[in-house]
Amino acid sequence: MIISFVANDFATNGAVLLKGAILPHIDELKSAIAGLPEDQAGVRLHGIRSLGPLLASDGAIGAIADKALGKSARPVRAILFNKSADTNWSLAWHQDRTICVKERRAAPGFGPWTIKSGMNHVAPPFDLLARMVTLRAHIDDVPETNAPLLIAPGSHTFGRIAVNQIQEVVNRCGMATCLAEAGDVWLYATPILHASEAASAPKNRRVLQVDFAAEELPHGLEWLGV
């Protein structure tokens, strides 16, 4: 069924909900992130070995990327997001435009460079982002009142969108609200326009977001990985 979604709805809309995809493994996921800071809006993850089985190609999360990208799919970046009464934030419409690499190197078409949580990030050529997918594994329920992600369906097909054109594209594509229950996974095209409002009735809204790619980087650059 996932293959059908990827070939049809996903290609058109850039997003698809996989109900209960990690529900049988949610305790394993909770255990893997236990001990991580809970008072931060987002924690960038690297070197957490207990996540490996879930993100592997035969794991509950990695298998979805495997269906979308093929057997070469690998997790290349992970962030644990949490919204709560203490970290109730909003996020304007934007595209995710950076990747995380092991070290900075001169590479045509790559830049600008930034350091986030001590990790090297760079904006790659946009067509590389267009060949990636992003999975959001929901650890808590996300009803309307708990700041669900908002997306502009089909916006991933517009390429790199200038900041002053974002609202125009959102108006053209429309807006979809990505509700979820604990154990659900949303699969997105990485460049899709998305946003999030502050929760009207905030409580824990933990989401493990993982970017997957299925290719090596050029010019000696290497994915940092998860």
Buried (B, 14 or more C-beta within 10 A) or exposed (E): EBEEBBEEBBBEBBBBBBEEBBBEBBEBBEEBBEEEEBEBBBBBBBEBEEBEBBBBBEBBBBBBBBBBBEEEBBBBBBBBBBBBEEBBBEBEBEBBBBBBBBEBBEBEEBEEBEEEEEBBBBBBEBEBBBEBBBBBBBBBBBBEEBBBBBBBBBBBBBEBBEEEEBEEBBEEBEBBEBBBBBBBBBBBBBBBBBBBBEBEEBBBBBBBBBBBBBBEBEEEBEBBBB
